[in-house]
Amino acid sequence: MDRWGRFFCFLEAREPSLCCPKRSRKYRVDRTIDQPFYEDFDAFVEAMGDLTPSNYTTKNRIGATEVKVAYAGYGQQQTFEVPKTEVSIEDIS
């Protein structure tokens, strides 16, 4: 028996559910509610940490534009300012 087993058996006289932690209500709550929540939350935090804001775009609500160049031939070119359909974080900064 390891030291924790001896410790829990020592506490049996005071609180019988502590001697066998698998019978205690706290142990059941930890195993069925808390532990799955912690595992899911850890996975969520890890996934959020892997996100890169510059990879996401949204509808252009700020009126951002981009410059398009049209070549007419023999070195002639004309530039047009065209509204963007989608914007990213680089368009704001």
All heavy atoms as an XYZ file, in Angstrom:
760
protein
N       0.852     -1.175      0.000
C       0.000      0.000      0.000
C       0.900      1.241      0.000
O       1.845      1.314      0.760
C      -0.909     -0.041      1.237
C      -1.811      1.166      1.347
S      -2.836      1.195      2.832
C      -3.880     -0.178      2.577
N       0.605      2.188     -0.859
C       1.423      3.403     -0.922
C       1.039      4.360      0.198
O       0.119      4.125      0.971
C       1.285      4.066     -2.292
C      -0.110      4.586     -2.562
O      -1.038      4.241     -1.801
O      -0.277      5.348     -3.526
N       1.762      5.451      0.279
C       1.530      6.387      1.393
C       0.165      7.031      1.327
O      -0.441      7.324      2.346
C       2.626      7.427      1.459
C       2.670      8.357      0.288
C       3.823      9.315      0.404
N       3.857     10.126     -0.782
C       4.182     11.384     -0.798
N       4.544     11.983      0.301
N       4.181     12.068     -1.914
N      -0.366      7.275      0.123
C      -1.694      7.886      0.032
C      -2.769      6.902      0.475
O      -3.753      7.285      1.089
C      -1.968      8.394     -1.382
C      -1.141      9.584     -1.707
C      -0.117      9.653     -2.581
C      -1.244     10.886     -1.123
N       0.447     10.901     -2.595
C      -0.244     11.696     -1.702
C      -2.062     11.456     -0.162
C      -0.054     13.017     -1.353
C      -1.874     12.791      0.174
C      -0.878     13.552     -0.409
N      -2.570      5.634      0.145
C      -3.518      4.619      0.614
C      -3.556      4.560      2.120
O      -4.624      4.458      2.729
N      -2.387      4.603      2.754
C      -2.335      4.611      4.216
C      -2.979      5.874      4.764
O      -3.676      5.844      5.776
C      -0.884      4.508      4.678
C      -0.291      3.139      4.489
C       1.036      3.000      5.212
N       2.017      3.965      4.759
C       2.947      3.718      3.842
N       3.024      2.540      3.288
N       3.799      4.655      3.483
N      -2.752      7.001      4.091
C      -3.337      8.269      4.544
C      -4.861      8.204      4.495
O      -5.538      8.584      5.443
C      -2.827      9.413      3.674
C      -3.457     10.736      3.988
C      -3.143     11.423      5.148
C      -4.371     11.295      3.120
C      -3.723     12.644      5.436
C      -4.955     12.517      3.394
C      -4.635     13.191      4.568
N      -5.407      7.686      3.394
C      -6.856      7.601      3.276
C      -7.441      6.625      4.292
O      -8.507      6.861      4.850
C      -7.273      7.207      1.861
C      -7.193      8.337      0.878
C      -6.417      8.228     -0.257
C      -7.876      9.513      1.104
C      -6.337      9.275     -1.159
C      -7.803     10.566      0.210
C      -7.028     10.448     -0.922
N      -6.744      5.516      4.563
C      -7.246      4.579      5.565
C      -7.164      5.179      6.959
O      -7.989      4.891      7.819
C      -6.488      3.261      5.491
S      -6.954      2.300      4.046
N      -6.164      6.029      7.192
C      -6.062      6.735      8.462
C      -7.274      7.644      8.659
O      -7.799      7.775      9.761
C      -4.764      7.542      8.499
C      -4.655      8.476      9.653
C      -4.379      8.000     10.928
C      -4.841      9.838      9.479
C      -4.282      8.864     12.001
C      -4.751     10.708     10.548
C      -4.470     10.213     11.814
N      -7.730      8.259      7.574
C      -8.874      9.169      7.666
C     -10.208      8.445      7.744
O     -11.230      9.064      7.997
C      -8.891     10.102      6.454
C      -7.751     11.107      6.367
C      -7.849     11.875      5.060
C      -7.783     12.060      7.536
N     -10.211      7.137      7.558
C     -11.463      6.389      7.541
C     -12.238      6.549      8.831
O     -13.474      6.611      8.836
C     -11.191      4.915      7.282
C     -12.445      4.085      7.193
C     -12.136      2.638      6.892
O     -11.009      2.206      7.109
O     -13.057      1.964      6.439
N     -11.539      6.647      9.935
C     -12.212      6.793     11.216
C     -12.994      8.096     11.283
O     -14.056      8.166     11.880
C     -11.200      6.729     12.350
N     -12.499      9.129     10.626
C     -13.182     10.426     10.657
C     -14.231     10.553      9.573
O     -15.288     11.111      9.790
C     -12.171     11.559     10.512
C     -11.243     11.647     11.684
C     -10.246     12.759     11.462
N      -9.338     12.801     12.589
C      -9.280     13.813     13.427
N     -10.026     14.857     13.259
N      -8.429     13.778     14.435
N     -13.917     10.074      8.371
C     -14.832     10.205      7.225
C     -14.703      8.946      6.372
O     -13.736      8.807      5.633
C     -14.483     11.451      6.410
C     -15.375     11.712      5.231
C     -16.800     12.016      5.622
O     -17.012     12.767      6.586
O     -17.706     11.488      4.978
N     -15.668      8.037      6.441
C     -15.540      6.767      5.719
C     -15.374      6.925      4.207
O     -14.688      6.133      3.583
C     -16.844      6.043      6.044
C     -17.342      6.678      7.285
C     -16.847      8.092      7.260
N     -15.949      7.945      3.612
C     -15.841      8.086      2.163
C     -14.433      8.468      1.723
O     -14.061      8.281      0.577
C     -16.837      9.127      1.653
O     -16.494     10.401      2.143
N     -13.605      8.985      2.659
C     -12.239      9.356      2.311
C     -11.314      8.152      2.210
O     -10.280      8.212      1.579
C     -11.674     10.354      3.322
C     -12.315     11.734      3.314
C     -11.697     12.590      4.405
C     -12.158     12.388      1.972
N     -11.654      7.052      2.856
C     -10.801      5.874      2.808
C     -10.758      5.302      1.395
O      -9.724      4.917      0.910
C     -11.285      4.811      3.780
S     -10.251      3.341      3.756
N     -11.867      5.274      0.749
C     -11.911      4.799     -0.628
C     -12.405      5.957     -1.476
O     -13.613      6.180     -1.595
C     -12.835      3.600     -0.765
S     -12.854      2.950     -2.435
N     -11.486      6.729     -2.073
C     -11.916      7.941     -2.773
C     -12.848      7.672     -3.942
O     -13.599      8.538     -4.345
C     -10.613      8.558     -3.246
C      -9.559      7.551     -3.050
C     -10.073      6.525     -2.111
N     -12.861      6.462     -4.495
C     -13.737      6.173     -5.619
C     -15.201      6.141     -5.208
O     -16.080      6.240     -6.038
C     -13.344      4.855     -6.276
C     -12.015      4.951     -6.974
C     -11.674      3.689     -7.686
C     -10.329      3.869     -8.377
N      -9.931      2.695     -9.105
N     -15.465      5.986     -3.918
C     -16.849      5.983     -3.442
C     -17.331      7.377     -3.081
O     -18.518      7.579     -2.868
C     -16.977      5.086     -2.216
C     -16.793      3.627     -2.528
C     -17.104      2.818     -1.330
N     -16.261      3.237     -0.195
C     -16.046      2.515      0.889
N     -16.605      1.346      1.003
N     -15.295      2.956      1.841
N     -16.439      8.325     -2.992
C     -16.838      9.657     -2.540
C     -17.564     10.421     -3.644
O     -17.358     10.199     -4.835
C     -15.625     10.458     -2.075
O     -14.849     10.842     -3.179
N     -18.421     11.309     -3.244
C     -19.196     12.123     -4.189
C     -18.268     13.046     -4.972
O     -18.423     13.224     -6.171
C     -20.227     12.936     -3.419
C     -21.103     13.773     -4.302
C     -22.273     14.329     -3.504
N     -23.183     14.997     -4.400
C     -23.268     16.305     -4.529
N     -22.512     17.090     -3.795
N     -24.124     16.841     -5.362
N     -17.284     13.626     -4.287
C     -16.348     14.526     -4.956
C     -15.589     13.796     -6.059
O     -15.388     14.331     -7.143
C     -15.371     15.122     -3.949
C     -14.392     16.098     -4.585
C     -13.477     16.697     -3.568
C     -12.467     17.644     -4.119
N     -12.218     17.703     -5.508
N     -15.183     12.573     -5.812
C     -14.471     11.796     -6.825
C     -15.355     11.566     -8.050
O     -14.913     11.705     -9.184
C     -14.028     10.459     -6.230
C     -13.318      9.570     -7.222
C     -11.972      9.769     -7.499
C     -13.987      8.548     -7.885
C     -11.303      8.970     -8.406
C     -13.327      7.746     -8.792
C     -11.998      7.955     -9.043
O     -11.351      7.166     -9.945
N     -16.614     11.228     -7.829
C     -17.531     10.998     -8.951
C     -17.754     12.276     -9.748
O     -17.796     12.255    -10.976
C     -18.850     10.429     -8.445
C     -18.739      9.000     -7.960
C     -20.094      8.391     -7.705
N     -20.954      9.200     -6.858
C     -21.117      9.025     -5.552
N     -20.466      8.067     -4.924
N     -21.920      9.795     -4.863
N     -17.887     13.405     -9.069
C     -18.059     14.686     -9.758
C     -16.801     15.027    -10.547
O     -16.872     15.447    -11.706
C     -18.407     15.810     -8.756
C     -18.313     17.177     -9.399
C     -19.797     15.582     -8.181
N     -15.646     14.821     -9.927
C     -14.382     15.096    -10.625
C     -14.258     14.256    -11.881
O     -13.838     14.745    -12.925
C     -13.185     14.824     -9.712
C     -12.990     15.898     -8.654
O     -13.609     16.976     -8.801
O     -12.244     15.655     -7.699
N     -14.594     12.979    -11.815
C     -14.430     12.072    -12.945
C     -15.467     12.308    -14.050
O     -15.147     12.209    -15.222
C     -14.546     10.610    -12.483
C     -13.430     10.152    -11.600
C     -12.275      9.751    -12.405
N     -12.690      8.663    -13.284
C     -11.877      7.877    -13.915
N     -10.601      8.052    -13.767
N     -12.312      6.931    -14.703
N     -16.710     12.605    -13.680
C     -17.773     12.692    -14.693
C     -18.021     14.095    -15.211
O     -18.490     14.248    -16.337
C     -19.099     12.127    -14.140
O     -19.455     12.856    -12.970
C     -18.964     10.662    -13.811
N     -17.704     15.111    -14.433
C     -17.993     16.487    -14.853
C     -16.710     17.296    -15.024
O     -16.439     17.822    -16.104
C     -18.927     17.190    -13.846
C     -20.266     16.471    -13.791
C     -19.116     18.652    -14.217
C     -21.187     16.941    -12.705
N     -15.924     17.378    -13.979
C     -14.757     18.261    -13.998
C     -13.685     17.817    -14.987
O     -13.208     18.620    -15.789
C     -14.152     18.376    -12.600
C     -15.062     19.114    -11.634
O     -16.019     19.763    -12.114
O     -14.820     19.048    -10.420
N     -13.290     16.549    -14.941
C     -12.191     16.089    -15.789
C     -12.510     16.244    -17.278
O     -11.692     16.775    -18.023
C     -11.823     14.638    -15.450
C     -10.565     14.168    -16.131
C      -9.341     14.990    -15.733
O      -9.220     15.437    -14.601
N      -8.447     15.174    -16.668
N     -13.698     15.819    -17.772
C     -13.999     16.054    -19.194
C     -14.019     17.540    -19.551
O     -13.588     17.926    -20.637
C     -15.378     15.427    -19.383
C     -15.483     14.412    -18.307
C     -14.715     14.975    -17.147
N     -14.511     18.378    -18.638
C     -14.522     19.815    -18.889
C     -13.095     20.342    -19.036
O     -12.801     21.093    -19.970
C     -15.236     20.560    -17.764
C     -15.083     22.043    -17.853
C     -15.819     22.765    -18.775
C     -14.184     22.713    -17.046
C     -15.670     24.147    -18.877
C     -14.024     24.089    -17.134
C     -14.772     24.798    -18.053
N     -12.208     19.948    -18.123
C     -10.816     20.413    -18.196
C     -10.144     19.947    -19.480
O      -9.404     20.699    -20.106
C     -10.021     19.928    -16.989
C     -10.467     20.526    -15.671
C     -10.522     19.763    -14.521
C     -10.851     21.861    -15.587
C     -10.933     20.308    -13.311
C     -11.263     22.413    -14.390
C     -11.297     21.632    -13.256
O     -11.703     22.176    -12.076
N     -10.396     18.708    -19.888
C      -9.793     18.195    -21.115
C     -10.305     18.956    -22.341
O      -9.525     19.325    -23.219
C     -10.072     16.704    -21.255
C      -9.315     15.870    -20.234
C      -9.761     14.429    -20.200
O     -10.638     14.049    -20.996
O      -9.214     13.669    -19.375
N     -11.626     19.187    -22.397
C     -12.195     19.948    -23.515
C     -11.687     21.387    -23.523
O     -11.389     21.948    -24.579
C     -13.725     19.943    -23.451
C     -14.311     18.579    -23.746
O     -13.577     17.708    -24.260
O     -15.508     18.389    -23.457
N     -11.597     21.988    -22.347
C     -11.139     23.367    -22.256
C      -9.672     23.476    -22.671
O      -9.295     24.415    -23.372
C     -11.350     23.901    -20.840
C     -11.141     25.379    -20.732
C     -12.079     26.253    -21.232
C      -9.999     25.894    -20.143
C     -11.894     27.624    -21.156
C      -9.805     27.258    -20.059
C     -10.749     28.122    -20.563
N      -8.848     22.524    -22.253
C      -7.440     22.520    -22.665
C      -7.317     22.399    -24.177
O      -6.496     23.077    -24.804
C      -6.681     21.387    -21.987
C      -6.436     21.649    -20.508
O      -6.586     22.811    -20.075
O      -6.110     20.681    -19.789
N      -8.134     21.542    -24.791
C      -8.108     21.386    -26.247
C      -8.541     22.681    -26.929
O      -7.966     23.092    -27.944
C      -9.016     20.240    -26.673
N      -9.556     23.350    -26.374
C     -10.032     24.616    -26.921
C      -8.939     25.687    -26.845
O      -8.678     26.393    -27.817
C     -11.281     25.079    -26.173
C     -11.717     26.466    -26.518
C     -12.373     26.722    -27.708
C     -11.472     27.521    -25.652
C     -12.779     28.001    -28.033
C     -11.872     28.804    -25.971
C     -12.524     29.046    -27.161
N      -8.287     25.798    -25.702
C      -7.236     26.804    -25.524
C      -6.075     26.530    -26.480
O      -5.531     27.459    -27.090
C      -6.756     26.842    -24.054
C      -5.488     27.658    -23.905
C      -7.856     27.393    -23.163
N      -5.721     25.273    -26.653
C      -4.643     24.932    -27.575
C      -5.028     25.285    -29.010
O      -4.219     25.842    -29.753
C      -4.319     23.445    -27.485
C      -3.138     23.045    -28.307
C      -2.753     21.596    -28.105
O      -3.079     21.029    -27.061
O      -2.115     21.049    -29.021
N      -6.268     24.998    -29.385
C      -6.721     25.334    -30.741
C      -6.756     26.849    -30.948
O      -6.395     27.340    -32.021
C      -8.097     24.734    -30.997
N      -7.180     27.604    -29.954
C      -7.211     29.055    -30.063
C      -5.800     29.624    -30.167
O      -5.570     30.614    -30.856
C      -7.939     29.676    -28.869
C      -9.420     29.388    -28.837
S     -10.295     29.945    -30.288
C     -10.255     31.691    -30.047
N      -4.849     29.003    -29.496
C      -3.467     29.459    -29.562
C      -2.840     29.253    -30.934
O      -1.925     29.954    -31.318
N      -3.365     28.281    -31.679
C      -2.835     27.984    -33.004
C      -3.420     28.877    -34.099
O      -2.968     28.824    -35.234
C      -3.097     26.517    -33.364
C      -2.313     25.567    -32.466
O      -1.321     26.010    -31.867
O      -2.710     24.388    -32.362
N      -4.427     29.674    -33.772
C      -5.058     30.531    -34.783
C      -4.167     31.719    -35.135
O      -3.446     32.243    -34.297
C      -6.397     31.055    -34.275
C      -7.473     30.008    -34.030
C      -8.729     30.681    -33.477
C      -7.802     29.260    -35.292
N      -4.259     32.145    -36.376
C      -3.531     33.317    -36.836
C      -4.554     34.325    -37.357
O      -5.255     34.043    -38.331
C      -2.561     32.943    -37.971
O      -1.723     31.890    -37.516
C      -1.721     34.126    -38.388
N      -4.675     35.492    -36.733
C      -5.694     36.464    -37.145
C      -5.556     36.910    -38.598
O      -6.548     37.236    -39.235
C      -5.478     37.645    -36.196
C      -4.761     37.084    -35.030
C      -3.950     35.940    -35.552
N      -4.357     36.917    -39.134
C      -4.182     37.393    -40.510
C      -4.746     36.425    -41.546
O      -4.874     36.781    -42.713
C      -2.702     37.651    -40.787
O      -1.974     36.459    -40.630
N      -5.099     35.211    -41.132
C      -5.672     34.237    -42.064
C      -7.175     34.413    -42.273
O      -7.755     33.722    -43.098
C      -5.412     32.811    -41.577
C      -3.950     32.450    -41.650
O      -3.180     33.106    -42.317
N      -3.578     31.401    -40.950
N      -7.816     35.279    -41.535
C      -9.270     35.424    -41.590
C      -9.668     36.719    -42.291
O      -9.006     37.737    -42.146
C      -9.859     35.380    -40.175
C      -9.648     34.033    -39.549
C      -8.539     33.778    -38.770
C     -10.534     33.002    -39.789
C      -8.314     32.532    -38.222
C     -10.330     31.748    -39.250
C      -9.227     31.521    -38.467
O      -9.010     30.288    -37.935
N     -10.747     36.638    -43.039
C     -11.273     37.812    -43.747
C     -12.745     37.981    -43.404
O     -13.404     37.057    -42.924
C     -11.122     37.656    -45.269
O     -11.837     36.501    -45.686
C      -9.660     37.537    -45.668
N     -13.230     39.179    -43.691
C     -14.644     39.477    -43.476
C     -15.115     40.417    -44.566
O     -14.317     40.963    -45.332
C     -14.863     40.099    -42.076
O     -16.273     40.248    -41.858
C     -14.196     41.448    -41.943
N     -16.408     40.638    -44.638
C     -16.985     41.534    -45.634
C     -16.428     42.950    -45.450
O     -16.213     43.393    -44.335
C     -18.508     41.533    -45.479
C     -19.237     42.350    -46.498
C     -20.745     42.262    -46.284
C     -21.446     43.188    -47.228
N     -22.892     43.185    -47.032
N     -16.216     43.644    -46.542
C     -15.648     44.994    -46.492
C     -16.719     45.990    -46.046
O     -17.517     46.478    -46.828
C     -15.105     45.380    -47.870
C     -14.421     46.719    -47.860
O     -14.285     47.353    -46.824
N     -13.984     47.153    -49.027
N     -16.723     46.315    -44.774
C     -17.670     47.293    -44.217
C     -16.996     48.636    -43.948
O     -17.656     49.584    -43.524
C     -18.249     46.754    -42.911
C     -19.111     45.524    -43.102
C     -19.667     45.040    -41.765
N     -20.467     43.868    -41.942
C     -20.025     42.614    -41.848
N     -18.756     42.395    -41.576
N     -20.839     41.595    -42.026
N     -15.684     48.702    -44.181
C     -14.932     49.925    -43.856
C     -14.564     50.719    -45.099
O     -13.941     51.763    -45.002
C     -13.663     49.592    -43.056
C     -12.743     48.663    -43.846
C     -14.011     48.980    -41.706
C     -11.391     48.434    -43.197
N     -14.930     50.207    -46.268
C     -14.635     50.924    -47.502
C     -13.193     50.828    -47.956
O     -12.689     51.732    -48.627
N     -12.518     49.759    -47.610
C     -11.124     49.569    -48.022
C     -11.052     49.391    -49.539
O     -11.925     48.784    -50.147
C     -10.527     48.359    -47.322
N     -10.022     49.946    -50.127
C      -9.845     49.847    -51.576
C      -8.473     49.273    -51.896
O      -7.587     49.248    -51.049
C      -9.980     51.225    -52.243
O      -8.995     52.097    -51.696
C     -11.361     51.813    -52.046
N      -8.321     48.805    -53.117
C      -7.030     48.348    -53.604
C      -6.788     48.970    -54.975
O      -7.722     49.328    -55.691
C      -6.968     46.828    -53.679
C      -7.963     46.196    -54.609
C      -7.911     44.674    -54.577
O      -6.848     44.113    -54.257
O      -8.938     44.064    -54.880
N      -5.534     49.104    -55.326
C      -5.167     49.724    -56.597
C      -4.935     48.610    -57.615
O      -4.152     47.694    -57.385
C      -3.913     50.603    -56.440
C      -3.477     51.150    -57.781
C      -4.181     51.728    -55.457
N      -5.635     48.704    -58.742
C      -5.461     47.771    -59.857
C      -4.784     48.518    -60.999
O      -5.078     49.692    -61.256
C      -6.813     47.234    -60.342
C      -7.585     46.454    -59.315
C      -7.101     45.046    -59.287
C      -7.987     44.238    -58.346
N      -7.802     42.841    -58.449
N      -3.892     47.847    -61.673
C      -3.174     48.442    -62.794
C      -3.649     47.767    -64.072
O      -3.692     46.542    -64.166
C      -1.655     48.267    -62.632
C      -0.921     48.864    -63.820
C      -1.189     48.895    -61.332
N      -4.020     48.584    -65.058
C      -4.428     48.075    -66.369
C      -3.383     48.516    -67.393
O      -3.037     49.691    -67.476
C      -5.795     48.620    -66.741
N      -2.858     47.547    -68.115
C      -1.844     47.838    -69.134
C      -2.536     47.977    -70.488
O      -3.298     47.118    -70.907
C      -0.810     46.722    -69.186
C      -0.029     46.612    -67.889
C      -0.368     45.674    -66.927
C       1.026     47.482    -67.632
C       0.337     45.583    -65.745
C       1.738     47.395    -66.452
C       1.384     46.447    -65.508
O       2.088     46.368    -64.341
N      -2.246     49.069    -71.186
C      -2.878     49.348    -72.477
C      -1.974     48.966    -73.644
O      -2.386     49.015    -74.776
C      -3.260     50.815    -72.567
N      -0.776     48.617    -73.391
C       0.149     48.240    -74.456
C       1.207     49.295    -74.656
O       1.011     50.479    -74.378
N       2.355     48.876    -75.163
C       3.501     49.761    -75.434
C       3.885     50.587    -74.218
O       4.161     51.771    -74.319
C       3.242     50.672    -76.637
C       3.021     49.908    -77.912
C       1.777     49.927    -78.527
C       4.057     49.166    -78.489
C       1.570     49.223    -79.698
C       3.847     48.449    -79.651
C       2.607     48.482    -80.256
O       2.389     47.780    -81.411
N       3.838     49.993    -73.040
C       4.293     50.662    -71.830
C       3.273     51.593    -71.202
O       3.548     52.224    -70.206
N       2.108     51.716    -71.770
C       1.094     52.580    -71.169
C       0.335     51.781    -70.106
O       0.008     50.613    -70.297
C       0.119     53.080    -72.228
C       0.761     53.972    -73.257
C      -0.260     54.387    -74.309
O      -1.373     53.888    -74.353
N       0.139     55.309    -75.162
N       0.063     52.442    -69.024
C      -0.699     51.810    -67.952
C      -1.592     52.829    -67.281
O      -1.333     54.017    -67.301
C       0.222     51.162    -66.922
C       1.079     52.145    -66.145
C       2.016     51.432    -65.202
O       2.334     50.266    -65.398
N       2.474     52.134    -64.191
N      -2.645     52.323    -66.709
C      -3.574     53.186    -65.994
C      -3.932     52.481    -64.690
O      -4.106     51.264    -64.655
C      -4.829     53.434    -66.832
C      -5.739     54.471    -66.235
C      -6.887     54.821    -67.179
O      -7.029     54.240    -68.251
N      -7.693     55.770    -66.762
N      -4.039     53.250    -63.608
C      -4.367     52.668    -62.310
C      -5.809     53.010    -61.953
O      -6.308     54.092    -62.261
C      -3.430     53.197    -61.211
O      -3.527     54.616    -61.157
C      -1.990     52.794    -61.483
N      -6.447     52.060    -61.310
C      -7.832     52.232    -60.845
C      -7.886     51.869    -59.369
O      -7.256     50.918    -58.931
C      -8.786     51.300    -61.610
C      -8.867     51.572    -63.073
C      -8.106     50.834    -63.967
C      -9.707     52.551    -63.556
C      -8.182     51.068    -65.322
C      -9.799     52.787    -64.911
C      -9.036     52.047    -65.801
N      -8.651     52.637    -58.635
C      -8.875     52.310    -57.229
C     -10.212     51.578    -57.137
O     -11.255     52.132    -57.468
C      -8.892     53.593    -56.387
C      -8.716     53.325    -54.923
C      -8.462     54.600    -54.147
O      -7.434     55.257    -54.380
O      -9.336     54.925    -53.316
N     -10.155     50.331    -56.706
C     -11.327     49.455    -56.705
C     -11.641     49.044    -55.267
O     -10.740     48.679    -54.513
C     -11.031     48.197    -57.556
C     -12.221     47.272    -57.583
C     -10.619     48.588    -58.955
N     -12.921     49.075    -54.860
C     -13.268     48.610    -53.509
C     -13.022     47.103    -53.373
O     -13.302     46.337    -54.287
C     -14.747     48.931    -53.349
C     -15.205     49.547    -54.609
C     -14.083     49.592    -55.577
N     -12.483     46.713    -52.246
C     -12.230     45.295    -51.982
C     -13.534     44.621    -51.547
O     -14.361     45.234    -50.881
C     -11.182     45.132    -50.883
C      -9.816     45.653    -51.274
C      -8.849     45.514    -50.145
C      -8.196     44.167    -50.280
N      -7.091     43.987    -49.324
N     -13.691     43.353    -51.908
C     -14.887     42.621    -51.470
C     -14.709     42.088    -50.058
O     -15.665     42.029    -49.290
C     -15.183     41.451    -52.426
O     -14.033     40.624    -52.512
C     -15.555     41.962    -53.796
N     -13.481     41.695    -49.700
C     -13.188     41.195    -48.361
C     -11.959     41.905    -47.813
O     -11.081     42.299    -48.568
C     -12.927     39.693    -48.379
C     -14.147     38.863    -48.700
C     -13.852     37.389    -48.612
O     -12.698     36.982    -48.857
O     -14.786     36.641    -48.298
N     -11.908     42.066    -46.494
C     -10.769     42.700    -45.843
C     -10.220     41.773    -44.774
O     -10.921     40.919    -44.237
C     -11.144     44.059    -45.214
C     -11.490     45.081    -46.279
C     -12.274     43.931    -44.230
N      -8.941     41.972    -44.473
C      -8.292     41.223    -43.396
C      -7.669     42.217    -42.419
O      -7.792     43.431    -42.593
C      -7.231     40.282    -43.972
O      -6.192     41.038    -44.550
N      -6.976     41.706    -41.439
C      -6.381     42.578    -40.415
C      -5.325     43.496    -41.016
O      -5.119     44.605    -40.529
C      -5.808     41.721    -39.259
C      -5.518     42.574    -38.030
C      -4.564     40.988    -39.680
C      -6.718     42.981    -37.270
N      -4.672     43.084    -42.079
C      -3.660     43.938    -42.718
C      -4.280     45.194    -43.342
O      -3.629     46.218    -43.461
C      -2.901     43.165    -43.810
C      -1.870     42.207    -43.272
C      -2.475     40.862    -42.889
O      -3.571     40.524    -43.401
O      -1.864     40.155    -42.072
N      -5.538     45.121    -43.760
C      -6.205     46.287    -44.341
C      -6.548     47.334    -43.288
O      -6.713     48.503    -43.621
C      -7.488     45.849    -45.061
C      -7.203     44.915    -46.216
O      -6.237     45.173    -46.950
O      -7.928     43.926    -46.369
N      -6.638     46.936    -42.068
C      -7.006     47.870    -40.991
C      -5.760     48.554    -40.438
O      -5.784     49.722    -40.118
C      -7.748     47.126    -39.866
C      -9.031     46.508    -40.416
C      -8.075     48.064    -38.725
C      -9.717     45.583    -39.448
N      -4.677     47.830    -40.330
C      -3.478     48.393    -39.696
C      -2.642     49.197    -40.652
O      -2.771     49.268    -41.803
C      -2.644     47.280    -39.099
O      -2.296     46.331    -40.062
